[in-house]
Amino acid sequence: MVLALLPFLAFTLALVAAPLAQVIRMSLSHIDLKASGFSYEWSGLDNYIEVLSAGQTWQDIWNTIVFVVATVTGSILVGLVAA
């Protein structure tokens, strides 16, 4: 039974876990683009602190919430009218 799950686990690891780990690594690093590739310098939570302390970030989050609520509500209403 466990052997039957191995292809699923390999697929999940390759397409979900590995990219997720890379994104987390990148978000906690300062990335320097060089001609030979990427250079990672550990920055910890500094990137998050910088983004969340900027005033524009909270306005962007609010705009996203308004857009999502309006789009979902509009889609539901169009669907109800079409039905």
JOGI-V932114 format. One record per helix or strand of 3 or more residues. SS is the DSSP state (hx for helix, st for strand). FROM is the first residue (numbers start at 1). TO is the last residue. If there is no record, write none. Layout:
BEGIN
ss=SS from=FROM to=TO
ss=SS from=FROM to=TO
END
This chain:
BEGIN
ss=hx from=2 to=27
ss=st from=29 to=34
ss=st from=37 to=42
ss=hx from=46 to=53
ss=hx from=55 to=82
END
